Amino acid sequence: MNVTDVLTVIKSIYPSLTKSEQRVAQYITEHYDHFVFPSLTEFARECGVGEATVFRFFKKLGFSGYHEFKTNMVKQLRNPTPSTFSTEVQETYEEIIQMLNDTRNLADNEVLKKAATWIMESRSIYLFGIGFSGLAAQGAQIRLMRLGYKAYAFSDQHTQFISSHLISEGDLAIAFSITGDTKETIRWLENAKKNKAKSIAITNHSHSPITNIGEMIIHTAGKEIEQEGSTLITQMSQLFVTEQICQHLYELDKDNIELAKKKISESID
């Protein structure tokens, strides 16, 4: 297990650790880049826990104990394990990073903040998308609901079309479309706009038909693969923009969001 793998596993098991074990986890994540590998007794003292806690922690991490962890890390630092990613996986990884960077550069922070304000001021938020963009709409619905907002995304075109006629003034319609020319999405947004709802279009293409309909346009980055059409990768830019908007929401409506999160947490528990 290399250093990166160790840190990844620590993050994944952290919530299930005891408070004492979490101290060990925090110490490793904060000092891994200049770890001097002291004795077990010294390490436990540095973490502020007992040796038994250290032993339990490394067992949960997948090692037989502190000694095996130390031996493994020394070996890795001296002879790092080369990447096992295939060329295709590496290219996909780099494409995702580039796409998120491009989306960050394209999205106007003031526009995202304004979108957050519109969500706050709306009675209900309706989200629409077809295919993979529909998955992005559903993801946005769940994210907004968990922040305490009334958000709706429908899974089939029939109910989506009906919803566009039920939207009215005081509501907000948000349409997701990578190409910006999806007929069903354009039709839905047109109906919502006719009913005097505010409208936001989230798309890759700045000169597409949907940009002539949405009152607010949020641009994302990504590429269409001619043979494959949209891939799941392209939806990450849509979700990334959604998350940026949610961050602005938290800044603008923190008290109400914290109250909603508390109520939701209590109901789930």
C-alpha positions in Angstrom: 0.0 0.0 0.0 1.6 3.3 -1.1 1.3 6.6 0.7 -1.6 7.9 -1.4 -3.5 4.6 -0.8 -2.9 4.9 3.0 -4.2 8.5 3.0 -7.3 7.5 0.9 -8.1 4.6 3.3 -7.7 6.9 6.3 -10.2 9.3 4.8 -12.7 6.5 4.1 -12.6 5.0 7.6 -12.2 8.2 9.5 -15.9 8.7 10.5 -16.0 5.2 12.0 -12.9 5.7 14.1 -13.0 6.4 17.9 -12.0 9.9 18.9 -8.6 8.5 20.1 -8.1 6.7 16.8 -9.0 9.9 14.9 -6.0 11.6 16.7 -3.7 9.0 15.1 -5.3 9.5 11.7 -4.9 13.3 12.0 -1.3 13.0 13.0 -0.5 10.8 10.0 -2.3 13.0 7.5 -0.6 16.2 8.9 2.9 14.7 9.1 3.1 12.0 6.4 5.4 14.2 4.1 8.0 14.4 6.8 7.4 11.4 8.9 10.4 10.2 10.8 9.0 6.9 12.0 9.7 6.9 15.7 9.3 4.0 18.0 5.8 2.8 18.9 6.0 4.4 22.3 7.2 7.7 20.9 4.6 7.7 18.2 1.8 7.0 20.7 3.0 9.9 22.8 3.2 12.2 19.8 -0.4 11.4 19.0 -1.5 11.7 22.6 -3.0 8.2 22.8 -2.1 4.9 24.3 -0.2 2.1 22.4 -3.3 -0.1 22.3 -5.1 2.7 20.4 -2.3 2.8 17.9 -2.4 -0.9 17.4 -6.2 -0.9 16.9 -5.9 1.9 14.4 -3.4 0.2 12.2 -5.4 -3.0 12.3 -8.3 -1.1 10.9 -6.0 0.4 8.3 -5.2 -3.1 7.1 -1.8 -3.6 8.7 -0.8 -6.1 11.4 0.4 -3.3 13.6 2.6 -0.2 13.7 5.7 -2.1 12.7 4.3 -3.3 9.4 3.0 0.1 8.6 6.4 1.7 9.3 8.2 -0.9 7.3 5.8 -0.5 4.4 6.1 3.3 4.4 9.9 3.3 4.6 10.0 1.0 1.6 7.5 3.1 -0.4 9.4 6.3 0.3 12.6 4.8 -0.9 11.2 3.0 -3.9 7.8 4.5 -4.8 5.4 2.2 -6.6 4.9 3.3 -10.2 1.5 4.2 -11.4 -0.7 1.2 -12.4 -3.1 3.3 -14.4 -3.6 2.4 -18.0 -3.0 5.0 -20.6 -6.8 5.3 -21.1 -7.5 5.8 -17.4 -4.7 8.4 -17.2 -6.1 10.2 -20.2 -9.6 10.2 -18.6 -8.3 11.5 -15.4 -6.4 14.3 -17.1 -9.5 15.1 -19.2 -11.6 15.5 -16.0 -9.1 17.8 -14.3 -8.9 19.9 -17.5 -12.6 20.1 -17.8 -13.1 21.2 -14.2 -10.4 23.8 -14.6 -12.0 25.1 -17.8 -15.5 25.1 -16.1 -14.1 27.1 -13.2 -12.6 29.6 -15.6 -15.8 29.9 -17.7 -18.3 30.3 -14.9 -18.7 33.9 -13.8 -18.6 34.0 -10.0 -21.1 36.9 -9.9 -23.5 34.9 -12.1 -23.2 31.9 -9.8 -23.9 34.1 -6.8 -26.9 35.6 -8.5 -28.2 32.0 -9.3 -27.9 31.2 -5.6 -29.9 34.4 -4.8 -32.6 33.3 -7.2 -32.8 29.9 -5.6 -33.2 31.5 -2.1 -36.0 33.8 -3.3 -37.9 31.1 -5.2 -41.0 29.3 -3.9 -39.9 26.1 -5.7 -37.1 25.0 -7.9 -37.8 22.8 -10.9 -34.8 21.1 -12.6 -34.9 19.5 -16.1 -32.6 17.5 -18.3 -32.6 14.6 -20.8 -30.4 11.6 -20.6 -27.2 12.2 -18.7 -28.2 15.8 -18.1 -31.3 14.4 -16.4 -28.9 12.6 -14.0 -27.3 16.0 -13.3 -30.7 17.5 -12.7 -31.6 14.7 -10.2 -28.2 15.2 -8.4 -28.9 18.9 -8.1 -32.4 18.2 -6.7 -31.0 16.0 -4.0 -28.3 18.5 -3.2 -30.8 21.4 -2.9 -33.3 19.4 -0.9 -30.6 18.5 1.7 -30.0 22.2 2.1 -33.7 22.8 2.8 -35.0 24.0 -0.5 -38.1 22.7 -2.3 -36.5 21.2 -5.5 -38.1 18.9 -8.0 -36.6 16.9 -10.9 -38.7 14.4 -12.8 -37.5 11.1 -14.3 -39.6 10.8 -17.4 -40.4 13.3 -20.2 -44.2 13.1 -19.7 -44.1 14.3 -16.1 -41.4 16.8 -17.1 -43.7 18.3 -19.7 -46.6 18.5 -17.3 -44.4 20.2 -14.7 -43.5 22.9 -17.2 -47.2 23.9 -17.3 -47.5 23.9 -13.5 -44.5 26.2 -12.9 -45.6 29.8 -12.3 -44.4 33.2 -11.2 -42.3 32.8 -8.0 -40.8 29.5 -9.1 -37.4 28.9 -10.7 -36.7 26.6 -13.7 -33.2 25.3 -14.2 -32.4 23.4 -17.4 -29.4 21.3 -18.0 -28.2 20.7 -21.6 -24.7 19.9 -22.7 -25.4 20.7 -26.4 -27.9 23.5 -25.7 -30.2 22.2 -28.5 -32.1 19.4 -26.9 -35.7 19.9 -28.2 -37.4 18.6 -25.1 -35.3 20.7 -22.8 -35.9 23.8 -24.9 -39.6 23.2 -25.0 -39.8 22.7 -21.2 -37.9 26.0 -20.6 -40.0 27.9 -23.0 -43.2 26.7 -21.2 -41.7 27.7 -17.8 -40.8 31.1 -19.1 -44.3 31.7 -20.6 -45.7 31.0 -17.1 -43.4 33.8 -15.8 -41.0 31.6 -13.9 -37.4 32.7 -13.7 -35.2 30.5 -15.8 -31.5 29.4 -15.8 -29.9 27.4 -18.6 -26.7 25.4 -17.9 -24.9 24.5 -21.1 -21.6 23.9 -22.8 -22.4 25.9 -25.9 -22.6 29.7 -25.7 -24.4 30.2 -29.0 -26.9 27.3 -28.8 -30.7 27.8 -29.0 -31.2 27.4 -25.2 -29.1 30.5 -24.6 -31.8 32.5 -26.3 -34.4 31.3 -23.8 -32.8 31.3 -20.4 -32.8 34.5 -18.5 -29.5 33.5 -16.9 -26.9 31.4 -18.8 -24.2 29.4 -16.9 -21.5 28.0 -19.1 -19.7 24.6 -18.4 -16.9 22.9 -20.2 -16.7 19.4 -21.7 -16.6 17.7 -25.0 -19.0 15.7 -27.1 -17.5 12.5 -28.5 -19.0 12.1 -31.9 -19.2 8.3 -31.8 -20.4 8.1 -28.2 -22.3 11.4 -27.6 -22.2 12.7 -24.0 -20.4 10.6 -21.5 -20.7 10.6 -17.7 -17.5 12.8 -17.6 -19.4 15.7 -19.2 -21.9 15.6 -16.4 -19.2 16.3 -13.8 -18.9 19.9 -15.1 -22.7 20.3 -14.5 -22.4 19.0 -11.0 -19.4 21.1 -10.4 -21.3 24.2 -11.2 -24.2 23.1 -9.1 -21.8 22.6 -6.1 -20.4 26.1 -6.7 -23.9 27.5 -6.5 -24.5 25.6 -3.3 -21.4 27.1 -1.8 -22.8 30.5 -2.5 -26.1 29.5 -1.0 -24.4 28.4 2.2 -22.7 31.8 2.5 -26.0 33.7 1.8 -28.4 31.6 3.8 -26.3 29.8 6.4 -28.7 30.1 9.3 -31.6 28.6 7.5 -29.5 25.9 5.8 -28.0 24.8 9.2 -31.5 24.7 10.7 -32.8 22.6 7.7 -29.8 20.3 7.9 -30.4 19.7 11.6 -34.1 18.8 11.0 -33.2 16.5 8.1 -30.5 14.8 10.2 -32.9 14.3 13.1 -35.5 12.8 10.9 -33.0 10.4 9.3 -31.6 9.3 12.6 
